[in-house]
Amino acid sequence: MAFQDLALRVHDVRDRIVAARQRGGHEQTVRLIAVTKTHGADAVEAAAACGIADVGENKVQEALDKMLATQADVRWHLIGHLQRNKAKSAPQFALVHSLDSARLADALQAAAALAERKLDVLIQVNVAGESQKSGIAPAEVDALASHVAGLSALRVCGVMCLAPFTDDERTQRTAFAGARLSREQVRAAGHADALELSMGMSNDYEVAVEEGATLVRLGTVLFGARN
């Protein structure tokens, strides 16, 4: 697939992010993560050519295959649910967005220690309590954040959330505001530098930025419908 109009889409998205940040007034820096799942390595290369430095994948194996298939100089983000038996591959990512249990934290700790590196992670919070989505309940944030504080090879950088898939802006804002509160819980539990808020996708990223998102995960709005 060719991505001839990607540069125009990226320019438009960046303009919208700037405007949303100004409306929201949080004055945060916002990074754009190009979500290339189901697209080939050419999507990664096209994103990099447009100045996007961060690429997100949902599945470990798909990401590893693309890492081998491209020379693009990008930071790789694992944004999908991570099973413990795949944790050994986590150190190949710049940031894991989906830490959602103490057992997974322990597995990531072991993998990062073996790789002799510090692994950056986000705690995924299921703010809306949707049964079909991963993430811990807001009431469990303190316990998980405290547990990870004792793991020397992990660095908690903030929180990730998935808002309910809806066009209702009030519902979106409620979820994103809840993620902001969860981030403050994480910081209070000993992770003072946990400033990242990974929230907002193609259908709601402008509202997410207004509510303080620092990382937005965009696929469809950049590359079109998934294959």
N, C-alpha and C positions, 0 to 999 in steps of 0.2 A: 504494500500500500504506500502511495506517495503522500507526503504531507506538505503540499505546496503552499497551502494557506495557513500553516501552523504559526508562522511568524506574526501574521495579522491577528490570529486568535490570542496568542500570548500577549501581544501589545494591548489588545482590548481588555483582557483579564487583568493585566497589571494596572491599567488605568482604573478599572472598577475596584481593585483592591485599595488603591490609594484613596479614592473617593470614599469608600466604606470606612477606612481607617480614620479619615478626617471626620466623618459623621459620628463615629463611635467615641472618639476622643480619648482612647486608651494610649495613644502615642507609641504603640508597640511596633517593632520591626516584624514584617510578615514575609515568610518564605513560601514560595510556590513549589509544591511537590507534584511532579508530573507522574500520574499513575498509568503505567504502561501495561497493566495486566491484560492478557489475551492478545496484545499486539506484539509484534516481533522486535528484534533488536534494532531495526531501523527506526522505530519510534523513539527509542532511547537516544540514538544518534541525532535524530531530528530535533528532539528537545534540547540536547546539549548545544546544537548549532544555533538555537534560538536564545541561548544564554541561560537556560535552566540548569542549575547545578545539582538538583535533588530529584531522584527518581524513586517512586514507590511501587512495591510489588506486594501482592497478597499471599502468594505461595512461595515457599522456600525454593523448591526445585526449579520453578519457572524463573525465579530471580537468578539462581546460580547458573542456569543455562545462558541467560542473557549476559551475565557478567563475562562469561567465556566468549560470547559471540560479538562483543563490542569493545572497542578501545576508548569509548567516550569517557571523559574525565568527569564523573558524577559521583555524588554521595548516594549510596543505596539505603533505602528505608524499607523495613519490613512492617507493613501496615495491617496485615491480616492476622487472624488467629494463629497462634503458634502452639503446636503440640510439643509436649516435653521431649518426645523422642527425636524431634528435629532441632532441639536447642543447641546441639553441637555445632550447627552451621551459623548460629546467631552472630558470632564474632566477625563474620564477613560483612555485616551490615554496620553502617554508621549510626543507626538509631533503630531500636525495636520499639514499636508503638503499642504493643499489645500484651504487656505484662499484666496478668489477671489472677495470679494465685501465688501463694507462698511456695508451693511445690515447683512451679515454673521458675520462680525466682531462684530457688536453690539449684535447679538444672542450669540456668543461665550463669549463675555464679561459678559452677564447676567448669562450664565451657569457656568462660572468659578467663578464669584462672589458668586453665590448660593452655590457652592461647597467649597467656602472659600479657593481657591487655585489659583496660578498663572498658566495660561495655555500657554505652548510654541507652537508657530505657525510659519509656513513659508508662505510667500506670493507666490502664484502660478502665474507665468508669462507665457503667451502664446507668447513666443518670435517669433515664426514663423507665428503667425496669422492664425492658422488652425481653420476653423470654427467648426470642429467636436470635438475640445478639449476645456476644461475649462481653466480658467486663464485670468488674465487681460492683456491688451496690455501694452507694455513697456511705452507708453506715459501716462498711468494711474498709474504707480507705485508711483510717488511722492505723488499724492493725497491720495491713500489708505494708504501708509506708514505714512503720516502725520495724517490721521484720527485715525489710530490705536495707534499712540503715545499718544493720549489723553485717552486711555482706560486702566485703572489701573490694570485690571486682566489679560491682555494679554502681552506676551513677544514675540516680533518678533525676531526669531533666524536666519533668512536668507530668501532664495528664493528657490522655486522648479520650475523645468521646465520639460516638455516632449519634446524631440527633435522629428522632423518628423521621421516616421518609414521608414528608407531608409538605404541602404548600402553605400550611397555616403558620404564619410568621410568629404568632404568640407561642405556639408549641416549640418552634425552633429556638426562640429566645430563652424560653424556660430551661431547655436542655443545656444551652451554651452557658447560661448564667450558673447552672448547677455545676458544670465543669469548672468554672472559675472558682467556685467555693471549694470544690474538691482539691484544686491546685493549692489553695491556701492551707487546707488540711495537710497535704503532703509537705509543704514547706514547714509547717509547725511541728511536724513529726521528725524533723532533723535534716531536711533537704532544702536548705535556705536558697540554693541556687536553682531550684526547680521552677523555672519561669515559662517553660514552653506550654502552649495550649494547642494541641493538634485537633482541630475541629473545623468542619466545613468541607463540603464536597460540591460537585458541579451544580446541584440544585439549591444550595443554601450558603455558599461560601461568602457572599456579601454580608449576609446577616451575621455569620460567624465572625467575620472580621470586625464588624461593628461591635460585637460582644467581646472582643479581645483576642481572637485567634492569632497565634504566631506562626502556625503551620497550616496551610490549606492543601487538601489532597484532591487534585483535579485530574479527571480522566476524560469523560465524555465531552466536556466543554472544550477540550483541547484537541482530542483525536477523533471525535465522533463516536457513534455507538460501538459497543464491544462486538468483536467477531463471534 
